[in-house]
Structure formats: C-alpha cells, structure tokens
C-alpha cells in the first residue's frame, strides 16, 4: 500500500479525485484507526490513574454526604440549588454537541462531521451519564430517587406532569436512551470489523465481547439497506430531541418566578450555550486524541477549523443572549429584574459574572482571526476557558438569582463546601474514565463512514 | 458461484447485469464494506425498498398517543387540582408526549432493523467469515 493514495484521500481534494486503488485505501483506514485499540501506553495509565483518583475523591465525598446528610453541602436558604445543579446543567450542556454533530450535521450533509461524530457521540453518552448523577447527588435521601418515576404512590397519587422537573426526567432519560442507540447503531459495523483484529486474539474475552456486540453483522446488502434507513430516521428523531432537551432543562428555571430565571429567551439561549460548550469539549478531547493516536491524516486542520467556526458562531449567539438578557432587564422596567442584573454585574458574585463574560464573549471573538482558528495549540487553549466560562454561566444563573430574591430579609450568600467541590472533581474523573476506556476499546473515528467517503470523494 | 470485486464500478456493472437477467435478492447474497446509496438505488429498481419507515412511524405515533393518554389517565385517576391548572393541561403534557414520540420512534426503529435484517445472528457472531473490503456477490446455485 503506497501511503500516497491515503494522503490524497486525507489531504484531499474537494474535487472527486479518483483514488487509484480504493480497496487499498480502505484497508489502510482500517489499519490506522484500529491501531488505537489494544495495549495502552504509559500515558494512558497515568491519565486513567488520575481520573480514577478523582472518581475516588468524589465517591468518598458523596458517601460522606449520604452518611452525614445534605448539611455537609453549602446549600441552604435561600440558595437551595447549588453547585450540584450547576454541574448537572453543565454536563447536560456538554452532551449536546455530540448529537448536534452526529444528527443535525448529518441531515445537512456536512462532510466534516465524520471526523468528529464517533468521539462526540461517545462524549454525549458519557456526559449524560455524568449529568444523571447530579439530581441523585442533590437528593437528601438518594435511596428514594425512584419517586421521580411515573407510578402511583401509596395513596395512589401520580407524579405531577405539570412539573418541569418531571419533564426533565423524561427529556434526559430519553436523551440518554436515544444517544446510546444512535451511537451503538453507528458502531455495529465497526465492532464487527474489530472481531478480526490482530490485537484481539482468539479465545480472548475481548473477542467474545466484540462478537456479541456486533450482533453477527456481516455487511450484507439487506443489512446496509435497513441501516441506511435507520440512520436517517434516527438522525431525524435526534435532531429535534437535541433542541428539546436543553430547552426542557432551561424550563426547570424559566417556569419559576425567580428573577433572573423567569425569561422567555431561556430555551434558545440554553441550547446555543449547550452547543457552544459541547463544541469546546469536543476540541478539548479530540485535539490530544488526534496527536496521541496519530490521526493527523484523517482529522485535518480544515476539519478543526470548521469546528472552530461552529464554536465561534454559537459563541456569538451566547454573547447576544447575554446582552439581550441585560437589555430586557433594563427595558422591562421591572425593578426586581433590574436589581438582579445590577447585582450580577456589581454584587457579591461579580467576579463569577465577569469570568463568564470574558470567557464566553471575549475568547470566541479571537476566532475571527484565521491564523488563530487554524492553530491547533490555540484551539486547544481556547477550549478550556470556554468550558470554564460555561460552568460559570450556570453558576451565575442558578446561584446569583437565588441569592437575591424579592425580599431583602431573605437575601443570603452561598459558598460551595469542600464536599461539593470534591464531588464536582469526581464528576470530571468519572467522565474522563469512561472516555479513556472508549479510546482504547472502540474505533475513535467511524471507519465505515471514512470508507464510504473514499468512494464518494470528500 | 461467487464474484469478488475490488472496486464499486465493476461490482455495480455485474450486479445490474444480473438483475437484468432476472436474478433476485432471494437467490443471491451481496456483501459490501460500507453502505452504498448507488447500489441501493440500483437494487430498488427491481426490489422493494426497506420497510423500516413503518416501524419509525408506528413507534412515533404510539409514543405521542401514549404521552397524552398516560398523562390524561393519571390526572383523572385521582382528580386533584394543582396550581389552579385545568386537569388536562395541554402545554405540559405536550412535553411528555413529544419526548415519548422520540423515544418510542427511536426504539421501534431499532427493533425494526433487528426484525427486518434478522439480527442478532448468533451463528455469525463468532464466525470466521471475512469479507474484507471487497464487494462480493454470491449466487445460490442450488435452485
């Protein structure tokens, strides 16, 4: 196999450059992508140890909280929703770009999606798994979590379907299920290829697992025919789902009468923010992955630049929403709303507000410079402040709004306790543990889709 | 009889010739390394298209109906006014119905591929059969 043909494909022309030997290129793609599956190096073990260490800290903190009671968290009157809910919204938000990239960009036939979709979908699944922990962590008696499920209680009363918290249960669990199914469908053909990898020896448990999860996929025409249909419909179902899930999360707040929450722009504002943070997290994850697994041939700077443009675009929407929110507070003439925003900008938590403003409005503007947009180091560097800024956005919305309500007698401040911060750290460990496991057991790019592109040109 | 091709063009020419000769999917097996829309269009000139869409449709409708029916059932199962809202509160129930439309639409579609493509095939899970990156047509000579 001459590497020239592959390079033609990767660097590849926008035109339908005819690949001289498509089969050889496809074989090479398989070889390159599956190279990451198998025996991990030292860097992997260090990263895994750090992640698991963080999970350990989080687990100890949570165990302590369950044993002692919710009093060990900093939440109190009037700030009854603290860092746990901030983390919940943050992780649900991270989850959003995965389905955006896999479903919405699929429907729009945006070619660069095939470079990120597998990693982004994996990120989605793991981020929802992380987010799902926080409503549980936030419960004083976590063993009663099933009270949220729709079934009648001892007095035959059903749950209240008018409560946004119940919508949230439905939205997030639907999102988790659909993302897992969508991810798995894309993976099935790739898993069936993994069965015959050199690294996976006969009789090894890994081989058996790949066999089972492949479902006996053989690549017959019938299978591909239904697969094509299925993928299309799943994308069509998942696209409105993405928009709905973070809208529902935003209604957890917007349905309340608290000033700073009770706004009609919350749904689109949250969705844009979610995609913004999700794209940043994709950059955080994919850039090191591309380097470590030597995927430069497949994920080009052009592809990363497209993602950067998406980041910039959603960043602009987020910035617009921040300004509209302020403008409405001033223009509405509502004294509580006005005071709330003055308090955000100049009150006890002004540092958090301005951190958010600088990270989320300031940094994406730098992406207007083509040179910076095409610098991989810069893209990685910028993804971190965006993640931090988006965490603070949720902090501002949730905590500042609650700290200063209608009645001055009921004003109060909140400081996260060490337990809350420990659990937050644990959530990052939990997320990265899954992600690291994914990069070593499954192909990090969709081999099937890359092969398809060989035939169709890019 | 078995035909193997390295490239799509030759494969499609052969396939078209076979179909024109009256060969049908019932009597042959086609293997491809990845989905191919051109091949799908070709085959669908002679064969029925995938019926997966009915699974999606039925799933989506079931979800939507379940969402409204279930919420309505629960409010009348113990009528209790909450927040001064009408018993059947359409806007909030729409959220539940919407989520269930998507959920069941997706799950039914997934069940659809399992049923239509006869998956999972346990015998093939551990089979050594390797098709690689070739396009293969296998014709059943028995009949």
Interface residues (C-beta under 8 A of the other chain):
Chain A: X21 X22 X23 X26 X27 X30 X150 X152 X155 X156 X157 X158 X159 X160 X161 X162 X166 X167 X170 X171 X174 X177 X178 X181 X182 X185 X189 X195 X196 X208 X211 X212 X214 X215 X216 X217 X218 X219 X220 X221 X222 X223 X224 X225 X226 X227 X228 X229 X230 X233 X234 X237 X238 X240 X241 X244 X248 X448 X449 X451 X452 X455
Chain B: X6 X7 X8 X25 X29 X30 X31 X32 X33 X34 X35 X36 X37 X39 X40 X43 X49 X50 X52 X53 X56 X60 X70 X71 X74 X75 X77 X78 X80 X82 X83 X85 X89 X92 X93 X95 X96 X98 X99 X100 X102 X103 X105 X106 X107 X109 X110 X112 X113 X114 X116 X117 X119 X120 X121 X122 X123 X124 X125 X126 X127 X129 X130 X131 X132 X133 X134
